[in-house]
């Protein structure tokens, strides 16, 4: 197989990252609309779209800022380097921070994250296929491996297909959360999603090439640690109720 794997669409050959990222956004948005119609909403229509806008802005800033901090070559490129890279960890944390700021500004106290869980699960699972098919330039490949499923992305080295690992993890996480949410209190499904994804990235990024910031962890991994610390207080508090049941 030659990378990138161009996708034939009519008379054109389209880059896989563009195809699968587009599919991720479209299908994820449709999943969001379906979830909102099925579950209802805890906030008004106007407030919800204000929060959605905050999510997109915060995610765009966070994804690029963290990628820039993690890549010394991007830092040397200045503004161009800041606009070039993206990372999901930064996008999720940036979206979370922006949402919490906007909720405080609007005086919203209700949990609002559950509607995003399955759109994110679906979007990430689809989007990472595009990363896998893009090959080495995408930057999501793993380190060398002798395992039978290692993939040569074009440099003659069998590597961990880290993007594929992430897609498979998201599918498994989605199945678990579909069962978990049935009895979960509002907001808990989103918290479990975030904590699970951050823990996964903390682990899987150990088999990705990267420059350690401190204690052998990259900047992205330290962002995962900070995010997990943010959720730790909730996890400890909820241990007394392992099923996270809805209050009667």
N, C-alpha and C positions, 0 to 999 in steps of 0.2 A: 504494500500500500504506500502511495506517495502522499506526503502532506505538504500543504493543506489539501483536504479532500473537497474539491470544488463541487457544488451542488448544481446539477443541470435543471434549469427552470425555463422551459420553452427554448428559445434560441440562445439563451444566456447561460453562462457558468458563473454562479454566485458564490462568494466566499462563505464557508460554513458558519463562521462566527456571526456574520450579518443575518443569515437565514435563521439560525437557531435562537439568536438573541431576539430577533423580531417575533418568532413564534412564542418565545418565553413571555414577552410583554403582552402580546395579544391574548394568548390562552390564560395567562395569569390574570389579566384584567377581566376576562369573561368569568373566570372562577370567582373573582372578587364580587362581581355583580350578582352572580348566582348565590354566593354565601350571604350577601346582604339581603337578598330577597327571601332567602330561607330562614335566616336567623333574626331578621329585623335589625334595628340599630338602637344604640343607647343614647345617641345624640341627634340633633336636628340635621336636616338635609344640608343646610348652609354650613353648619359647623363641621360636618363630616368632610365635605369637599375642601374646606379650609385645612383640615388635618391631612387630607390626602396631598394637598399642595405642599404642606410642610414636610411630609414624608419624602416627596420627590426632591425637594430642594436640599433637605438635610442629607439624603442619601447621595445625591450628586456631589455635594461638598465633601462629605465624609469619605466616600469611596476614593476620590482623587487625592485628598489630603493624606490619607493613610498610605496609599500606594506611593506617593511622593516621598513621604518620610521613610518608607521601607527600601527605597531604591536610590542609592547614592548617585548613579548616573543620571537619573531624572532630576535630582537636586542640582546637579551641575548644568542642566539644560534650562534652568529657570522656569519661566511661565510655561514654555512649551512642554517641559517635563511634567509640570503639574497637571496639564490638560491631557497628557498622553495615557497615563495609567489609571487603572481602576481596581478596587478590591471589594469583594462582597462584604467582608468583615467591616470595613469602614463604612460601606453603604448602610448596613443594618444598624450599626451603632449611631451613625450620623442621623439616620431616619428616626431612631428612637429618641435621641436628644432633642431633635427639632419638634417632634410630636409632643414631648413632655413640656417643652417651653410654650408651644402653642396652646396646649390644654390649660396650662396655668394662666396664660393671657386671656383665654376665653372663659375661665372659671369652670372648666369641665372636670369633674371628679370621677366620673364613670370610667371603667376599663374600656379601651377602644381597640386593642390590638388583635383580638381573636379573629376579626374579619380578614386580616392580612395573612394568617398562618398558611392556609392551603394554597392561596395564590402564590405565596413565596416558595412553598415546597415544590409546587408544580413548575414555577418559573425557573428555579435554580436547577432542578433535575433536567429540564430541557436545555437550558442555557449552557450547562457544563458539557453537553454532547458537542455543542459547537466549539467549545474550548478544546476538547479532545481532538476533534477533526482538524483543528487549525494548526496543530503541530507545535514545534519549538517556539516560533515567534509569539505565541500566545502567553508563554511564561507560566503555564499551569502544570507543566510536566513534573514528574517525580525524579528522584535520584536513580542511579543504576541499580538493577536487580537481576538476580539469577532465577527468579520465579518464572514458571512457565507462561504466565500471562503478561510478562513484560513486553513492551512495545518499542520498536525502533522508530522514532519520530523523524529519522532522516540523517542522524549523525553517526549511525552505526552502533549506537549504545542501546541495549534493552533497558527501558526505564519503567518505573511504576506509572501506570495510567491514573494519576492522582485525580484528574477531572472525572474519570469514570467511577472511581471510588466514591466521589462526592455525589454523583447522580444516584448511585445505588443506595448510598446512605440516606439521601433525601426520600427515596421511595419507601425504604424501611421505616424512616421516621414518620412519614405521612400515614402509613398504616397503623403505627402505634398511636399517633395523635388522634386518628379518626375514632379509635376505641376510647381513648382517654377523655376526649372532650364531652362524651355523653354524660358524665357525672361531674365534670369539673366546674368550679365556680368561675364566673366571668373574669377574664384576664389571665387565668392560670394556663390555658393552652398556649397562649403567646409566650408566656414566661418559660414554659418547658421547651418550646421550640427554640427560643433564643439561647437558653442555657445549653441545650443539646447541640445546637449548631456550633456555638463557640467552643465547647469542649471537643467536638469532632475536629474543628480546624486547628485547635491547639495541638492535637495529636497528629493529624495527617500532614501538617506543615513540617513535621520533623523529617519526613521523607521527600521534602522539596528542597532544591538548592536555595540557599539564602545566606545573608550575612547576619550573624548574631549581634544583637544590640547589647544584651547583658545576660549572663548565666546561660549562654548558649541558645537563647530564644531570640527570634527575629522581632522586629517592630510589630508585625501583624500578630504574632503570638502573644506579645505583651498586651496588645489591645484586647485579645481574647481573655487574658487573665483579668484585666480590669473589668471587662463585661461580666465575667463569671463572679467576681467579687461583688458586683452590683446586685446580682441575683442571689448571692449566697444567703443573705439575711432572710429572704423569702423562703428558700428551700429549708433552712433550719426551722423557721417558724411553722412550716406546714408539715414537719415530720410527725407531729402529733396526729395528723389526719392523712395517712398515707394514700388514700384514694382521692384526696382533695375534693371531697363532696361539696355539693352546693349547700349553703346554709338553709335550714328548714324555715 
